[in-house]
Amino acid sequence: MEYDLAEKLKGLADRVNDLAIHHTGETAKQFLETQDKLAKLRLKLIKKELNAQHEAYKAALSGLNEAIDFIEDADKKIEGITDAIKLATRAIDLVEKALKNAAV
């Protein structure tokens, strides 16, 4: 079941990369840093077995879906960029929490 999270992480990383390509300066830097975190987190996730029924897993999946959906729309409008970064960062935090719960 961790496959779902890994695929969602890849999807989010791809979308964040697309945003980075279309921006410059600090915004592009933030997107590239976020993309790097997502890629590293995906590698960690692939190595772990997570319980898809655990609340942390469900929250992580929900956070990833929310970020992906928002970024698909934010790509079309500049005012959503700050929120896109925040949602991607929130998704990272939720997946890290799910990974920590898997270790318990």
Secondary structure, DSSP 8 states (H G I E B T S, - for coil): -HHHHHHHHHHHHHHHHHHHHT--HHHHHHHHHHHHHHHHHHHHHHTS---TTSHHHHHHHHHHHHHHHHHHHHTT-GGGHHHHHHHHHHHHHHHHHHHHHHH-
